[in-house]
Amino acid sequence: MKFFIAFACLLAVALANEDANILRAEQEVNVNDFKYALKLDNSVDVQQEGALNGNEWKVTGTQSWQSPEGVPVSIQYIADANGYQVVGANPPLPTPPPIPEAIQRALEYIAAHPSKE
């Protein structure tokens, strides 16, 4: 989970340049939850919040910026016990290629023959 938080921070820094000014920077970190927001004058806008529910974190966030070509880009995501999932993206994410047949057979075999611990 810490990876996703760090990833979002690094993305914001990577998209920001030396000429960007901070318009808004907020952060609140508690034992069982956190939230932060960062908005720069070069169109970078990052927001994320997370809460600990039992033993699992649930994190939601959005990131938006303008590409070098001038196209607005935004991503909405959730990260929880099921991993990182993109909920929405503009422009839409490309459709992933199909799983190769050999890999699919291997996945089916693994599912049918779980390891014995």
N, C-alpha and C positions, 0 to 999 in steps of 0.2 A: 504494500500500500504506500509505503514511503516513496517508492519509485515513482508513482503517479504524481505525487505532490512535487517531487524534485523535477520530474519531467515538465510539468506545467510551468514551474519557475524558470527552468532553462529555456523553454520555448519563448516565454515572455522576454527574457534577456536576449535571446538570439534574434528575435524580431525587432527588438529595440536597437536603435543606433545611438551614437554619442550625442546626436542632436535632439533626441527625444526628451521631452520634459514630462515629468510626472504630474498628471492632473488629479489623480486620486490613488491613494495607497492606504489600504485598511487591512488590519489583521487582528484576529482574536484567536488565541490558542488556550484551550482549557484541557482538563484531564480527559474528558469524554467527548469533546467536539472541538472543531476549529472552523474558521472561515477566513477567507482573505479575498481582496479585490485589488486589482491594479489596472489603472487606465493611463495610457500615455497619449501625448498629442499627435503621434504618428499612426493612429487608428488601432493600436494594440489595446485590447480589453480582455482581461482574464479574471474570472471569478470561480471560486471553488469553496465548497463547504463539505464537511464530513462529520459523522457522528458514530460513536461506538454503541452498537446495539448488542448487548450480551458480550460475546467474544469476537464479534465481527464488525469491521468498519464498513460503512456505506458512504461513499463519496460521490457527489455530483458536481458538475462544473461546466463552464462554457469558456470558449476561447474564440476571439475574433480578431481579424486584422485585414489589411488590404494588401493584396499581392503586388509585386513590382509592376504587373501589367494593369493595375488599378481595379482588379476584381475583388469584391468583398468576399472574405472567406470566414466561415464560422463552423464551430464544432461544439456539439452538446454531448456530454458523456456521463456515464455512471460507472463506478468501480465498486464492486462488492465481492461477496463470496464466489460469485460466478465469473469474476475477472473484469477486465476493462471492456466496456461495450459502448460503441458510438450510438447514441440515440438519434441524432440528426446531424446533418452536415450540409453546408451550402458552399460551393457546389457539391452535389451528391457524390458520395464515395464511389469509385469505380467498382463494378461487379468483380469479385475475385474469380480467378480461373477455376475450373472444376478440379476436384481432387483426382489425381491420377489413379487409375484402376488398381495398380499394385499397392498403393498407399491405402486405398479404401479397403481392400481385402485384408491388409495388415491390421487396420483399425477394427474391422469386424472380428478378426481372430482374437485380438487382445480383449475386446468386449466380451466375447464368448468364453474366454479362458482367463479369468482374473487370477492374479498372482495369489499364492497361498502363503500367508505370513505366519 
